[in-house]
Amino acid sequence: MPNTLARMKKAPILLGSRRKRHQTTGSADLDEDDWDLQYDLRRADQIVIADDTNGYQLFGDQIFTAPQEDILESELLIQTAEMNS
């Protein structure tokens, strides 16, 4: 296990997520409750930033996106500020 963590720290990977439709959903109208998130570790060139809501609604089940969590965004801002100082 420690070997895996050491390799992950050095690897160029990011956490990405994509929407996956519930298997039991049969209706044409899809609500937010009809989707689950599938997480995977991907290379940076395989992950997009979902800043277009309409595009994300259309293609969210086909693309891996960067996590949209406030805590991750605030951590990124802190790291960027530390690098610039």
Secondary structure, 3 states (H helix, E strand, C coil): CHHHHHHHHHCCEEEEEEEEECCCCCCCCCCHHHEEEEEEEEEHHHEECCCCHHHHHHHCCCCEECCCCHHHHHHHHHHHHHHHC
